[in-house]
Amino acid sequence: MLSSRGMDPASKLRIGTSGYSFPDWVGPFYPPGTRRLIVILDRWNVHRKAVRVLQEHGANWLQPEWLPPYAPDLNPAEQVWNHVKYADLANFIPDDLADLDHAVRSSMARQRDQTSLIRSYFHLAGLEL
């Protein structure tokens, strides 16, 4: 049985560096007996193990939804970086790290003002604005 006070393995799952166990953390926000809790997670081994341990100990209220494995074509932010690397900074040779930093920041700042370009990133990912 999953208990926020018990010594079962699920109570040892910690949230970041806060020291709270997952059951202690979620308990006040999600009392037992309510609807399922949908949690969107990446496929990091730590997250998969946490879900497995929680479900093995009776957390049938937890419904994990897994993000797909690395899929840059579905992430508009990847297109921002592609534009920086392959359009604005193609063949760019910085003098030093500060020069590179300035060039990357300038490229990203220019993209903020190009709404049609930003919309194209979402369109490419199949997302509607």
C-alpha positions in Angstrom: 0.0 0.0 0.0 1.3 3.5 -0.8 1.6 5.6 2.3 3.2 9.0 2.7 4.2 8.0 6.2 5.3 4.4 5.5 8.8 3.1 4.8 7.8 1.5 1.5 10.2 2.1 -1.5 7.8 4.6 -3.0 8.3 6.9 0.1 12.0 7.1 -0.7 11.5 8.7 -4.1 12.7 12.3 -3.7 11.6 15.4 -5.5 14.8 17.2 -6.6 16.8 18.4 -3.7 13.8 19.4 -1.6 14.0 16.1 0.4 10.2 15.5 0.0 9.0 12.1 -1.0 6.7 12.0 -4.0 3.7 10.8 -1.9 4.3 13.6 0.7 4.6 16.2 -2.1 1.5 15.2 -4.0 -0.7 14.2 -1.1 -1.9 17.7 -0.1 -2.7 18.5 -3.7 -4.1 15.2 -4.7 -6.0 13.3 -2.0 -6.5 9.5 -2.4 -9.8 8.5 -4.0 -9.9 11.4 -6.5 -9.5 11.1 -10.3 -6.4 9.8 -11.9 -3.4 12.2 -12.0 -2.0 12.6 -15.5 1.7 13.3 -15.4 3.7 14.1 -18.6 7.2 12.7 -18.4 10.2 12.2 -20.6 11.7 8.8 -20.9 14.6 9.3 -18.5 15.4 6.1 -16.6 14.8 7.8 -13.3 11.3 8.8 -14.3 10.4 5.4 -15.6 11.7 3.7 -12.4 9.7 6.2 -10.2 6.5 5.4 -12.1 7.1 1.7 -11.9 7.8 1.7 -8.2 4.8 3.9 -7.5 2.5 1.7 -9.5 3.9 -1.5 -7.9 3.0 0.0 -4.5 -0.6 0.9 -5.3 -0.5 4.3 -7.0 -3.2 3.3 -9.5 -4.2 7.0 -9.5 -1.1 7.9 -11.5 -1.4 7.9 -15.3 1.9 8.6 -16.9 1.9 10.0 -20.5 5.3 9.5 -22.0 6.9 12.1 -24.3 8.2 10.5 -27.5 11.9 9.7 -27.7 14.0 12.6 -29.0 11.9 14.2 -31.7 13.4 17.5 -32.8 10.9 17.8 -35.7 8.1 18.1 -33.1 9.8 20.8 -31.1 9.6 24.4 -32.5 12.5 25.5 -30.2 14.8 23.2 -32.3 13.9 25.2 -35.4 15.1 28.4 -33.6 18.5 26.8 -33.0 18.6 25.4 -36.6 18.0 28.9 -37.9 20.8 30.4 -35.7 23.3 27.6 -36.7 22.5 27.1 -40.3 21.1 30.4 -41.5 22.4 33.4 -39.5 25.7 31.9 -38.3 26.6 29.7 -41.3 30.3 30.1 -42.0 30.6 32.4 -39.0 34.0 32.2 -37.4 34.1 34.0 -34.0 37.2 35.7 -32.7 36.5 34.5 -29.2 33.7 33.2 -27.0 32.3 36.7 -26.3 32.0 37.2 -30.1 30.1 33.9 -30.5 27.9 34.8 -27.5 27.0 38.2 -29.1 26.3 36.6 -32.5 24.0 34.0 -31.1 22.1 36.5 -28.9 21.8 38.9 -31.9 20.4 36.1 -34.1 17.8 35.1 -31.5 16.8 38.7 -30.9 16.3 39.2 -34.7 14.0 36.1 -34.8 11.8 37.5 -32.1 10.7 40.3 -34.5 10.0 37.9 -37.4 6.6 36.5 -36.6 6.2 34.7 -39.9 9.4 32.9 -39.3 8.3 31.9 -35.8 4.9 30.7 -37.2 6.7 28.6 -39.7 8.5 26.7 -36.8 5.1 25.8 -35.4 3.7 24.9 -38.8 6.7 22.6 -39.4 6.0 20.8 -36.1 2.3 20.4 -37.1 1.2 22.7 -34.2 -1.5 25.4 -34.5 -1.1 28.8 -32.8 
